Amino acid sequence: MLPNAITAAALCSGLTGIRFAVEGQWSFAILAVILAGVLDGLDGRIARLLNAQSRFGAELDSLADSLSFGMAPALILYMWSLQELDRFGWFAALAFAICCALRLARFNAQIDVDEQPHKSAGFLTGVPAPVGAGLAFAPFYIWQETGIELFRDPVILSIWISLMAVLLISNMATLSWAAIRPRRGIRLWLIAFMTLAFAALLLEPWWSLTAISAGYLALMPYALIKYGRIKRRRAAERAMMRGGEGVSQTDA
């Protein structure tokens, strides 16, 4: 019950963001979607802690993610800027919402698949839906702080969210925070850093979100390089195993 209740709360938060957007309260609209992302990060962990995972919960989570991180951001950004482009702005919003739904459908289809190279190596396939929504809002973060209308330009925003849509359904390896296991020697430093980051979010939320978005994008090449190393190491290990089997058969 508890994990599913949190998932439902995340869904309510994401949909409430649309209501704030209709009323022109852009900051509240986007913060509501970000709150949905926080709740989405909690429900799965609580389900694992309580050993309360279920197929129903997984389906509910994907449905909530599609609405909160696909449909809601698309509508919010359309009302904020993209509607000035009329049809092309709407196509960009549709592309983001559809790609988010496709990503979640792919995730559900692979739940029971044993062979998942990215997952077995501690990576995700493509950008997660909550992260994609957060990245799609990046121009708003900067616009909110600087007031520079360039970041609200519908053409630039259309290109930006189209790129985020591509990242959602891409096959590239991305970092999985759940797989990160910091060494004991840096855990206190990490706790201190997280505390300061939380304080920064309270004091300067938009600049902090901008920094988080930039940091995530900067880490994407690192994830590709790291996964490439793991992939090459695995290929070498398989080649050695096949070579060993060949030698054994020859000896026999």
SULQUI-V979079 format. One record per backbone hydrogen bond with DSSP energy under -0.5 kcal/mol. CO is the residue of the C=O (numbers start at 1). NH is the residue of the N-H. If there is no record, write none. Layout:
((CO:NH) (CO:NH))
//
This chain:
((1:5) (2:6) (3:7) (4:8) (5:9) (6:10) (7:11) (8:12) (9:13) (10:14) (11:15) (12:16) (13:17) (14:18) (15:18) (15:19) (16:20) (17:21) (18:22) (19:23) (20:25) (21:24) (24:26) (25:29) (26:30) (27:31) (28:32) (29:33) (30:34) (31:35) (32:36) (33:37) (34:38) (35:39) (36:40) (37:41) (38:42) (39:42) (39:43) (40:44) (41:45) (42:46) (43:47) (44:48) (45:49) (46:50) (47:52) (48:51) (54:58) (55:59) (56:60) (57:61) (58:62) (59:63) (60:64) (61:65) (62:66) (63:67) (64:68) (65:69) (66:70) (66:71) (67:72) (70:74) (71:75) (72:76) (73:77) (74:78) (75:79) (76:80) (77:81) (77:82) (78:83) (81:84) (82:85) (83:86) (85:88) (86:90) (87:91) (88:92) (89:93) (90:94) (91:95) (92:96) (93:97) (94:98) (95:99) (96:100) (97:101) (98:102) (99:103) (100:104) (101:105) (102:106) (103:107) (104:108) (105:109) (106:110) (108:111) (110:113) (114:116) (116:120) (117:121) (118:123) (119:122) (122:176) (124:126) (124:174) (128:132) (129:133) (130:134) (131:135) (132:136) (133:137) (135:138) (137:140) (137:141) (138:142) (139:143) (140:144) (141:145) (142:146) (143:147) (147:149) (148:151) (149:152) (150:153) (153:157) (154:158) (155:159) (156:160) (157:161) (158:162) (159:163) (160:164) (161:165) (162:166) (163:167) (164:168) (165:169) (166:170) (167:127) (172:126) (174:124) (175:177) (176:179) (177:180) (183:186) (183:187) (184:187) (186:190) (187:191) (188:192) (189:193) (190:194) (191:195) (192:196) (193:197) (194:198) (195:199) (196:200) (197:201) (198:202) (199:203) (200:204) (204:208) (205:209) (206:210) (207:211) (208:212) (209:213) (210:214) (211:215) (212:216) (213:217) (214:218) (215:219) (216:220) (217:220) (217:221) (218:222) (219:223) (220:224) (221:225) (222:226) (223:227) (224:228) (225:229) (226:230) (227:231) (228:232) (229:233) (230:234) (231:235) (232:236) (233:237) (234:238) (235:239) (236:240) (237:241) (238:242) (239:243) (240:244) (241:245) (242:246) (243:247) (244:248) (245:249) (246:250) (247:251) (248:252))
//
